[in-house]
């Protein structure tokens, strides 16, 4: 490949970031889906998510062709893997300015292609604008590919529907092992590995959400265009995994992929792990799976009952092939756990619920159902029934931020929560929402921040979620809400009123939830908020000592708070505590203690730098401030 070599030699003219030291800490010694989950935790921990409209200009940083058709006098061509021909002449080239909406022939312009079709995730953010699998491609080929999967096309002429200028084609699926008989797009051989690694990145990056994406589980696999299989670990159907592994192994990582990985890291602050570590693909998906079903759980019990949640626990399986436990509420699947506890939330007070669990293993063989654990929720309690918006910052230019707080009495899985915003353009409408992810501990909060914000109190590095999605472009006229599970009737908390211009109330102001308000409110009530001027942002992303001490957890309190040197812990049966840990707000473990309260009830925190930390006592979190 002479062109590739020549362009690669010119790389000193381009500056790329390198793999950060310690980026993949914690992966050593792991294999299989345990490795995949750990990589997910790393690459999903902190990203900068941009608006779909930003991609056109960002491609100037990530997708200029310096490898196949590099021209030192005009190095502005985008690399389009659907039309570039590394083994011959490329029929046409595009500059960044030639983006179009549609085309009736090749070579007329490019647009943004979702290698994993956006119908898979309903065009929601952050998936919608993730540069690792949203790429510039010829508009005509993009249209014709539609939502068809990648695959190996038949060579029978009457079933090869389109052959494109670089040799890629759309034809009837002939991929071995597949029951799907519809159309597939087969790319150029020298981009097959690139595509495989992009899709495997998707499977890792969005683990925890894959079961909520659109996958087919009906009775007509011949018509199933989605290769997702509904699992969080394996992610894709067997035929598709086999295809991606084949393409990955046949077409190794290229200098072009390495450079793009570094460039996207500059923009998004995360990486494609399979470009950095190609060996991980086979270590994850190439393992031999179990051939027997796991044993059933026999000791499912209720560990805690509240008005709005029930915490379940059981003895973990000793079977190394067990990946997790499916949880059922009144016979209906509600979620899964990787450990041996689960919180069923969004429950109704004074209501009887019956719970069961089923372990599943690496071959997705379910065990028999566990014993039934029954619990009647309390009539009321001291906890918030759901997450709350506690700060809303509407400032100048791009100064937009939202703080969300958890006072529910339990850790909350964020994967079903989303921020939605309403705009007006002839009619009021909701664009694609921004989906949250991960877990927020009880008595903790987090900030969602516009990446172009210029606040004095918080930066992109300090905010947990950083996005330029529509939800963080509000100007005070909009209605903004925190929603659970996507249903319009599942509004958790709201800022403003739907169907009206809210600028007179919300324009150029910062709103702080009054400390007396202890429950979210789906109907915005101005009396619950203190109004501050534009760009006011004091204390966002932290909780005061008064807030932290307002609710104890399992009768455990810490003092003094704030603390300087020695943190004293008060609670019942502390001598039975097996393990304690101190974490920062990102979840990183800083210190661990075994049997920490056998001799005294104080911990030395003198070496911690000033800030806010979480003390976990046998998994239960208590927040404190270090002076």
N, C-alpha and C positions, 0 to 999 in steps of 0.2 A: 504494500500500500504506500506508494511513493508520496502521494499527496498528504497523507496523514503524517508521515515522517517529517516532511518539510515544514508543515505547519506546526508540528510539535516542537521542532527546533527553534521556532520563533517565540516560544512561550515566555522567555525572559522579559518581553515587553509587557506582559500582563501580570499583575500582582494578585495572588490568591492566598487566602488563609489556609493554614494547615490544621490537622487534627489536633485539638487542644489536649494538653497533658491531662491524664486521669479522666478523660471524658467517659470512657467505658468501665470505670471502676465498678467492681462487684460482679463482673461477668465471668471471671476466672473460675474454672472448674465446673461451670454449668453446661448442660446440654439439653436438647429437646425443648419442650415447651416452657420449662423453667427458664431457660436462656432467653427465649422469645419474650416472656413476660418481663424479665429484668431489663432487656433492651428497650421494651416499651416504656418502662418507668423512666429511662434515661432520655429518650428522644421526645417524649411527650411532656417532660417536666416543665419546660419553659420554652415557648415558641413565640415569635412575633408573627401574627397572622395579619395579612394585608387584605385590602379590599380587592374584589375581582377586577375592578377598573384600574387598579394599580399595576396589574401584571404586564400590560403592554410596555410600560417604561422599565419595569424591573427586568424584562427579558434582555434589555441592553446590558445588564450586569451578568446574567446567567446563561444566555443562549446565543451569543454572537459566535459564528462559526470560525474558529481558529484552527480547525483540524482537517477538514475535507475540502473546502473551497475557499481557503484563506487568500485574500488579496491585500497585500501590504499597502496598496494605494487606496483601497476602499474596504476597510475591515468592518463593515456594518451589516453584512448578511447574517440573518438568523439561521441557525441550524435546525432544519425541519427533517426529522427522522422519517417522515412519511414520503418525502420526495427526494432527499439527498441520496446520491448514488456513490458510495465509497469505492466501488469497484469499476466505475466508468464515469461517463459524463452526466452531470446533473442538469436536468432540462431547464430549470428556472431557479431564480433566487429571489428572496424577499428581504426588504429592509424593515425596520421596526414600524415605519409609517404606513405600510401596506396592509394593515389589518382591515378586514371587511366582515360583513355579517353573513353572507352566503355567496355561493358561486355555482354556475352551471357547467364549469369546465375547470380542469387543472390549470394552475399557473396564474390565476387572476388575483390572488391575495391569500392571506393566512388568517386564521383565527385561533382561539384558545381551545385546546382539546383536552378533555378529561380522560386520561388513559383508563381510569376506573370510572365508568359512566356516571354522570352526576345524578341520574335517576336512582342510582344505588342508595344515595343518601339524601335524596329530595333537594338537592342543590343547597344544602345547609352549610354554613360556616362552622368550623374552620376548614372543612374538607374542600369546600367550593373553590378556594383560592390557594391550595397547598402547591407550591412550586415543584415539589418532587414528583408529582404525577399530573400536573396541569401544564401543558407544554404548547409552544407554537407549532401549528401544522397547516398544511395546505387546506384551505376552506372546503374545497370540493371533496377531498378524500375524507376529511373530518365528517362532513355531512353524510357521505355514503357509508362510512363505518357505523354511524348511528350509535346504538347501544349494544352492538354485536360484540361478543368476546373476541379476544385474540385466539388464534388457533392455526392449525395446519389445513390449508385448503386442498380440496380434491384437485387432481390434475385432469379430470374428465372435462373436456372443453365446454360442453353444454351447461356445466354447473360452475364454471368459473365466470362470474358475472362482471367483474371489472379487473383489468390489469393496468397498473399505473406506471408512470414513466421510469421509476427506479426499480421496477420488477415486483413490488409488493402487489397484493391482490386481495379481492374479496370473492370468496367462493363457498360452496357447501362444505361444512365441517367434515374433515377426515382425520381428526386427531384420535389416535388410538385410545380405546377405553371409554370414550364418551358416548352417552346416549343422545346427546344433543345433535339434531340433524339440520339445524338452521345455518345461517351464514356466519362466517368468521372473517376477521381481517388478519392476513398473514404478512408480517413486515419483511423488509430486507433482512437477509441472514445476519448482517453485521450490526443490526440494531435489536436482534431478538433478546440478547442478554440484557441490554439496557432496559427494555420493556419489562422483562421478568423481574429485575431488581426493583423497578419502580412499583410494581404491583405487590411484591413481597414487603417492601417498605410500607405500603398502605395497610397490609395485614398486621404489621407490628404497630405502626403508629396509632391505629384506631382500635386496637384490642380494648375490649370493654364496651365498645359501641356496635361491634359487628352484628350482634344478634338483633339490634334494633334497625339495621339497614334492610333494604329490600332484597330478600333472597327467596328462591322458589322452593316450596315444600309440598307441591301438589302431586298429581298422578300422571303428568305428561312431561317427563324430562326431555323429550325430543324437542319441545318448544321453549325450553328454559334458557333464556339468554344470559341470566345471571350466574356467574361461576361461584358466588358466595354460597356457603352451605349452612350458615346460621351459627357456626361454632365460633368461639372467641379465640381459640388456640390455633387449630388447623387452618381456619378461615375459608379455604376454598375447597371445592369438590375434588375428589381424588384425581380425576383426569386432568384437571387444571393444574393442580400441584405438580403432577408428573410432567406436564408440558413446561411449566415455569422452571422446574429443576433441570430439565433437558436443555432448555435455552440458556439458562444461567451457566451450565457447565460447558456447553458448546461455544459460547461467545463470552470469553472472559472480560473482566473489567478493563476498560480502555482509558487512555489518558484524557479523552474528552469527558468521560464520566467523573473521573477524579477531579478535574478542574470545575465541572459543574457542581459537584457535591460541595466543594469549598466555597464556590460563589453563592450557592443557595444558603449555606451556613451563615455567610455574611449577612444575608437578608432575613432569614427566618430564625437563626440561632439554634437549629437542630440539623441532624445529618442523616443520610441514608446509610445504615449500618452495614449493608451488604456490599457497598462500594469500599468501605474501610476494611471490612472483614468478610471477604467472599466465602471463606470456609464456614461461616456460620449458617449459610443456607442449608447445606447438607447436615450439619450438626443439629439443626432444628427439625427439618422435615424428613430427614433420611433415617430416622430411628425406627427400630422394630417395635411394633405396638403389642399390647397385651391381647391374648386370645380368650380370656375368661372375664366374666362379669365380676365387679368388686362386691365385697360383702356389704350387706345392709347395715345401716346405723340402727342400733337398738336402744340407745339411751338419750334420744332427743329430749331436751327439757327447756323450760322457760326460765331464763336467768333474770329477767327484769320485765315488769309490766308497767306501762304508763297509759295515759289517756289516748295518745296518738301513735305509740309504737310498742312493739314487743321484741325483746332481745332473746334469741334462741342460742343454745349451745349444745355440743355433743362431743364425744370422744373422737379425735381424728383417726383416720384409717392408717394402718401400718403398711398398706399396700403402696409401693412406690409408684405404681402406674396410675393411681387416682389423681386426677387433675383438680377436682373440685366437687362441690355439692349443689345440686339443684334444689331450690326451696319452693314448696307449694303451700298456698294459703287457701283453705277450703277447696282443695283439689286443683287449684289454678296456679300455674307456674308464675312466680313473681321475681325471680332472680337467682343468682348463684353466689357462692362464697368459695374462695381459695383456701380459707382457714376453717376453723371449727366453731365459728359464731356467725350470726346473721341478724340484722335488725330489719324487721318488717315494719315499715312506717306508712304514713298516710292512712292510718286506721281511724275508725270512728269510735268515740268514747262510748263506754257502757255496752260493748258489743262482744259477743263470743266469737273467737276465731280458732280454727283447727289447723295445725301446721304439720307437715311431713317433709323429710328431705330424702334425696337419693344421691349417693356418690356416683360419679361418672369417671371413666378412665380414659387413657390416651387413645383408645379405639372407639370412644363414645358409646360404650356399653353401659347402660344404666343398671344399678343394683335394684333389688326389690325395695319397696317403700319402707321407711322407718316406722317406728311407733308413732302414734299421734300425740302431739303436745298441744293441749288446749289452754286457752287463756282468754279471760274476759277483761277488756281494757277498762281502766279506771274512768270514773265520771269526770274527773278533772285532775290536774296536777300543776306544778310550778313551771313547766317547760313551755317553750314556744311550740306551736303546732307545726311550724315549718320554718324554712329559712326566711330572713328579713333583709330588705334593702335598708341600710342604715345611713348611707351618705350618697348624695347625688350632686356631682359637681358639673355645672354648665358654665364654662368660662369662655374667654376670648379665643379666637381662632380654633385650634384643635384641642383645647383644654376641656376634655370630657372624661369623666371617671365615675364609676359606681362602686360602692362598697357593700358587700353582702356578708351577713353575720349569721352564725349558727349558735342558737341557744336552745336547741331541741332536746338536750340531754343525751345525745348519742352522735357518733360520727355519721355523716351524711354522704352517700354516694351521689356525685354530681352528674353522672352520665345521662340522666333523664331530664336535667334542667336546661333551660335555654332562656336567653334574653331575646325579646321581640320588641320591635318598634313600629310605630304607625306613621306613615308619611301621607302627604296630600299631593295629588297630581290629577286634577279633575275630579277624582274620587279619593277617599281615604283607603289606604291599602297597607298590608304588612309584607315587607320583603322577606327573603329567606332569613330565618333566625340564626343566632350564634349559639352553638351548643357548648355547654360547660362540660368538664370532665374531671376525673379523679375523685378524691375524698377530702372533705373538710371536717376537721375534728370539732367536737363540741367546745363551746366557749372560744371559738376562733372566728376570724373573718378573713376576707380576701378582697382584693381590688381588681376590677376590670378597667383597663386604661387604654386610651387611644395612643398608638405608638408615636404620634407626632405631638403629643401634649408637651407642654413646657411648664409644668407646675414646679413650685419651689419645695413642695413637701414630699413628692414621690416621683420616682423615675421608672423607666421600663424595666430595669433590673429588679426593682423592689416589688412591682406589681406581679400578681400571680398569673393573670391573663392579660395579654397585650394584643389588641386587635383593632384594625381599621374597618371591620365589618360595619354594615349600616347602623347597627345598634349603638355604636360608639361615635356616631356623627350627629347626635341630636343637637338642636339649636334652641331648645326651650319651647318650640311650638308643638313638639311631638308628644305622643303617649308612649311610655316605656314600661315594660312589665317583665317580671320574672315568672316563668311558666314551668309547670311540671308535666313531663310526658307529652308535650306538644298539643294537647287538646285545648281549644279555646276556653273550655269551661274549667280548665285546670290552672287558672291564674293564681299565683301564690301571693304576689305583692306588686304594687303598681305606682307609677309616678305620672300624674296627669289624668286626663279624662279622654276616653276614646271619642273619635268623631268630631272633635273641636280643635281650634287653634289654641294651644295652651301657653302662648308666649307671654301674655300679660301676667301669668302666675309664675312661670318657670324660666322665662328668658333672663339670662345673665345673672343667675343666682346659684348659690350652693345651699342645699338643704341637708340638715343634720337631724336625724330622728331623735325625738325627745327620749330621755332615759326612762321616762315613765311608761313608754309604749313597749309592751312586752310580746305583742303578737303581730304578725304580718297582716296586711289589710288589702284585699283585692280591689277595694274602692278607695281611691286616693282621698285622703282627708287632710287638708292643710294644717289643721290644728295639731296634728301629730308631729309637726316638723318645726325646727327653728331655721329661719331664713338668714343667710349671710350673703355678702356681696359677691360679685363675680370674681372667680379665681381663688376664693377662700378655700383652703384645703388643710387646715390644721388637724393633726392627729389622724389622718386617714390611714387605714390599714393597721392600726394598733387599737388595743383596748386598754382603757385606763384601769388602774388598780381597783377602783370602785366597781367597774363593770366585771372585772375578773372575779372579784370576791362576792358578787351578788348572788351567785348560785354555787353551791358545793356539789360535788359529785361523789356518790357513795359515801357521804359523810366525811370526805377528805378535804382538808383545807391546808393552805400553805401560808406562812408568815415569817418575817415581815414581807410585805409585798407593796412596793418594790423592795428588793433585797440587795445587800452589799456583798456579804461574805458567806454567811451560813443560812441556809434555807431550812426552816423547821416545818415538819409535816405532822399534822394532827389528824387522827382517824382511828377507827376501831380495828383491832387485831392487826396492827401494822407489823407485828413480829412474824406474821404468816405471809407477808409479801415476798414473792420469789424473785422478782426482777424489777428494776427501775431503770428508766432511760431519760436523758435530756435531749430534746430535739430542737432544731431551729424551726422557723415558720415554713421553710421549704420541705420539712419532713426529714432532713438529714440528721442522723443520730450522732450526737457529739460526745456523750458519755453514757456508759452503761454501768449498772450496779447489780450484783447478785446478793440476795438476802440483805438489802440495804438497811433494814431497821432492826437488826438483831441486837445491836448494842446501844444505839441511840436513834433519835428521831430527827436528825439534822443531816443535811448534805452540804458539802463545801462547794460553792459555786464561784469562788473568788477568781478563778482563771477565765470565766466567761467574760466576753466583751459586753458592754452595755447594750441592752436590747430586750426583745420579748422572746420568751422560750416556752416550751411545753415540757412538763414533767409527766412522764407516763409511769403509772404504778400498776403493774400487772395488766398493762394495756389500756388503763383508764387515764385520760389526759387531764391535767390541771395546768393552767397557764400562769406564768409569773413574769415579772419584770426585773431585769438585772440592772442596777444603777451603774 
